[in-house]
Amino acid sequence: MNYFGRHDLFRALSPRGWWHLRPADRALVSALRAMTGANIVLVAVVTAGHTELAPAAAFGGMTAVHARFEPYPVRARLLAVIGAGLTAAVGLGGTASAAGLGPVPVAIMVALVAAAAKLFTDGIRSGPPGGLMFVFAAGTTSAGPVGWPGVAAQVGVAAAGALVAWVVAVSGWLFFDHDDRPTSWRTGLRAALDRSSPEWPRAVKVFAGVLAAGLLAHALGLGHPYWATVAAAAVLQATHLQHTMHRFVQRVSGTVVGVLVAALLLTLDLPQPVKLAVIVVALLGAELTVIRNYALAMVFVTPLVLLLGSMAAPVDTLAVTADRLVDTVLGAAVGLAAALVRPGRGYQLA
């Protein structure tokens, strides 16, 4: 096993590349497809007056943001599995809430989801956002009060969102030549699940980091502990330490700016239709920028998340934005700390 020396570690933590803008070919087509697929069911449930189901609809719809550039045959298969996984994550979170599980079992459940999602998405090389949405779905739905009928409704809406997102994502197959080149995603998944695979140490780090972030956020009495788990998982999505450091800096800096934008929007007390329109546009902005620089994407993602939450229930603007910032900094720091424990274990330098 290859471990870093001190010089390698300093290189990985250097600020070089933090603000680099990567090229993003085909980003517009991919972003428009993701925006459309992710929001159809969300718009439908909000328009029907079921705002409490908006998060579940959004998470199912997030199927559309995965496997952006895969050939259509591969994309169809991958998104079917990813959509089922996101629906299951919503169901797990809702079940934990309906069963009245305490903070420790919930934190363990979310950490297990994070580790499994990391192992799966790294194995199939799904690309951004990796396993992050699975963590977000399980954590968010575990936090809201819901009864068993509500869990069934959440799962149904998430499944509908995933199905619609799948249809939109593969619809181009009808109009464009598809690429039938052989792919190795099944081989990659089998290799990831092998006991000697370097994916296992990374999955263990994700489990430990997400669990620690969740438990620490609960112990400190923070308002939205699952945001800390999501931030830890986001930082640990990388497969090398240099990228992990970039994720930490970009997640925190982008959230700072995004919180200011969200505070302004929440203070305006926008009508629900306007909020919904802003959410749709914010997702488009996030999709257009996430490949170029993660910090820019967080400027859009943060208002999106806070506005989505405010649709389900009224929020205190100062409290919710402060929670978002503190939880993000805490979770990102814990995630980075987890990556720095025996940093060569399963990681490459760059």
N, C-alpha and C positions, 0 to 999 in steps of 0.2 A: 504494500500500500504506500502511495506517495504522499508525504506530508510536506508542508511548506516550511521553509526556513524564514528567518526574520526578514531578510531582504525581500523575499517573495511576498510576505504578508504586507510590508509597507507599500510595495507596488500595487497590491490589490486594493489597498485602502486610499490610494492617492486620488486627488480630485480630478484627474485627467479623464475626460469623457462624460462628466456628470451632465453637462448641458449640451452635449452633441446632438444634432438633429439628424437622425438616420433617414435615408431615402425610403419612400413608401410608394412603390409602383402599385397601381391598381387600387389605391387606398379609397378613392371616391366611390367606385362601384361597390367595393366591399362594405364601406360604411353605409351607403344607401340601402343595401340589401339587409344589413344588420339592423338598421334603424327601423325599417319596415317590418321585418319579421319579429322583432322584439316588442313592438308596440301595438300590434293589432288587437290582441286579446286584452292588453292593459287598457287601451282606449275603450274597448267594449264594456269591460266590467265597471270602469269609472263612470261611463256614460249611463250605465244601467243603475247607478247609485250604490254599487257594492264596493265602496272605496276600501273597506277592510280587507278585500281580496286583492288589492292592487299589488302588494309586494309579491304574493304567490304568482300572479300573472306575469309580473316583470321577470321573476327568476326563471320561469318556464320559457319565456321569450328569449332569455339570454342564451339559449341554445344557438341562436343565430350569430352570435359573436365568435363562435369557435370554428376551427377548420376553414378559415377564410379562403385560403388559396389552394386547397386540395382539389384534385380532379373530381368531377361530379360523382362518379361511382364510389370513390373513397369517401367523399364528403357525406354522401347519403348514409353510408353505413356508420361512420363515426358520429354523425349528429343524432342518429337514432339512439345510439348508446348514451351519448352525452345528455340528450333530452330526458331519457329514462333516469339517468343518474341525478339530474337536477330535480326532477319530480320526486325521486326517492329522498333527496336531501330535504326538500320542503316537507315531505311526510314525516321524516325523522324529527325535524325541528318542531313541527306541530304536535307530534305525539309526545315529545318531551314536555311541551307546555301543558297539554291537556292532562298528562299524568301527574303534573305537579312536581316534577323532578327538581331537586335543589341545585344550587350553583355548581357544586363539584361534579355530580353526574352529567350535567349539561356541558360543562367544560370538557370532560372526558369524551363525551359523544362528539362534540365539535372537533376536537383534536383528532379523533379517529377518522372522521370524515375528511379532515384536511390531509392526513397521512395517506389514506387510500386514494384520494383524488390526485395527490402529488405523484404517487406511484403509477397510477393509470395514465395521467396526461403526459408525464415524462416518457413513459413507455411507448405511447403511440405518437410522440412528438407532435402534440396538438398545437403547440405555439401559444401565444398570448390568448386569453388570460390564464392559461394553464388550469390548475385546480382551484383557483380563487373563488369562482362563482359558487361552487359546491359548498365551500365554507360559509360564504355570505348567506346562502339560502338556508342552511341548517341553523346558523347562528341567529339570523333575523327572526325566523319563524318560531324559534324556541323562546324568544324574548316576549312576544305578545301574548296576552291572555286569550285563550281559545278553548272551546269545548270540543267534544268528539265530533259532533256534526260539522263544526267549523273546520276541523282537520280534514274531513272528507271533502269539503268544499274547496279548501286550499289545494289539495292534491288534484282534484278534478280540474281546477282552473290552471294549475301549473302544467298538467298534462296537455290541456288545450293549447296553452301558450307554446309549449315545446313542439306540438304537432304543427301548428301554424308556422312557427319559425322554421321548422324542417321543410315544409312545403315551399316557403319563400326562398330558402337557401338553395334548394335544388331545382327551382323553377327554370333557371337558365338552361338546364339540361334539354329542355324541349326546343330551344331556339339556337343553341350553339353546339358546335362539334365538341364532344367530350374527349378527354385525354384518357386513354386506356393503358397508359404505361404502368408497368407493375410497381406496386408499392410494398413496403416492408413493415407496415404498421403492426400487423399481427406478429411478425417476427420480433419486432421491437418490444411488444407487450410481453411476449413469452420470455425474452431476454431479461426484461425488467423484473419479472416475477421469479427468476432464478435466484436461489439463495446466495449465490456469490456475486450477484449484481451490485454495482455501486449505487443503484437507485434506492436500495434498502436503507443505507446510512442516511441518505438525504430525507427519506420518508420519516425515519426516526427523529431527525432533527426538526422536521416540520411538526411532528406530534408533540415533541417536548416544548418547542417554542410556542405553539398555539395554546397548549395546556397551561404553560406558565403564564402567558399573557392573560388568559381568561381568569385564572385563579387570582392573579395579582390585581387585576381590575376589580374583581368582586371584593377582594380584601380591602381595597382602598375606597370601596363604596362609590365607584364611578357610575354614572347614570346609564351608560350603554356598554357594558363589558364586552359584548360580542363585536363591537367595533375594534377593540384591542386585538381580539383573535384574528379578525380579518386583516388588520395591518400586519400582524406577525406572519400570517400565511402569505401575504403579498410580498413581503421582503424575502421570504424563503422560497419563492417560486423559481428563483434562478438556479442554474446548475453549476455556477462557479462563483467564487467569493467576490471578484471584482464587480460582477453584475449585481450581487446581493448588496454591496455597498452603494452602488448607484441607485438601486431600488429604495434603500433607506433614505438617502438624501432627497430623491425625487418624490417619494411618497409624502415626506414631511413638508417639503417646501411647496409642493403643489397643493397640499391640503390647507396650508396657511392661507394661500391666495383664494382657494376655493371656499373656505369658510367665510372670508370677507364678502365674496360674491353672494353666497347663500344667505348671510345675515341681511344683506340689502334686499334680496328677493323676499325673504320671510317677513321683513319689516313692512314691505308693501302690501302684505295681506292680499295676495292675488286671488281672484276667483278660481274655482277648480278647473274650468276649461283652460284658463291661461296657464295655470300651473302645469297642466297636462301638456300643453304646447311647449312650454319651456323644457319639460322633461324629455320630450321627443327630440328637440333641437340639441339638448345637452348630450344625449346619447350619440347623436350624429357627430358632434364636436369631439367627444371622447374617442369614437372610432376613427376619426380622421387623424387624431394626434397620438394615439397610444403606441403606434408603431414608430413614430418619429421620436417622441420623448415622453417618458412616463409622467414627468412632472406636469407637462401640459395637459395630459389626459386627466390628471387628478383635479385640475382647475374646473373641468366640466363634471367629473364624476361626483365631487363633493356636493355641489348644489343639487344634482340629480337625486342623490340619496336622501338629502335632508328634505327636499320638496316632496319626494315620494312618501317619506314618513309622515309629513304634515298632512297628506291627503287622508291618511287613515285616522288620525286624531290630532286635535290642536296641540301645538308645541310652544314652549317658552323659547323665544329666539335666542336669548343670551345663554340660557342653560344648555340648549341642544347644540349650539355652535361651539360652546366651550367644551362640552363633552366630546364632541367630534374631534376637536384638536388635541385634547389631553389623551383620549383613548388611542388616537392614531400615533402620537409621539411615543406613548408607553409601549404599544404593541410593536411598532417598528423597531424600537430600541431592544425589546426582548428578542425579536426575530433576529436582529443583527448579532446579539450576544450568543444566541444559539448557533448561528453560523460560525462564529469565531471559536467555539469549543472544538478543539482538534480540527482546524479548518481544512486540512487536506483529506479528511475522511469523506470520500465520495465526491469531493469537489475538484474542479480544475481551477487554475489561476485565472484564465481569461478565455 
